[in-house]
Structure formats: C-alpha cells, structure tokens
C-alpha cells in the first residue's frame, strides 16, 4: 500500500495551478473571508501553543522537587 501512495507523489506546479483555479471558481468572492478565517485560526493555534510552552517553562523553573533534591545532598 505504501508503494501505491509513493507512486502518486506530490502534486506538481501544473496540478497545483489547476487546484487553485478550481478553488477560485468554487469559492470566488468568499475566498478572502475564507483565507482570513484560516489565518485567524492559525494565529489562535500558535497563541495556544505559545501559552502552553510558557506554562511548561514556568513550572520547570519553579519545580519544588529540585529544591528537595538539593537539600538531601
């Protein structure tokens, strides 16, 4: 099955252009608002990931188990 997926491969520039034209025909005047919504979604996702990273870093910096290990030595 993997070989059949690899035989198809990634779409080339001509195929991507055809997909773009089809999207333009289908979505036309809704395309700007669709892309705007997609961009906002990506920004919100990045903010969420950044918030989680900040929480993890702050919990690692304030880890009380490190203090207990230092006192045992």
Secondary structure, 3 states (H helix, E strand, C coil): CHHHHHHHCCCCHHHHHHHHHHHHHHHHHHHHHHHHHHHHHHHHHHHHHHHHHHHHHHHHHCCHHHHHHHHHC
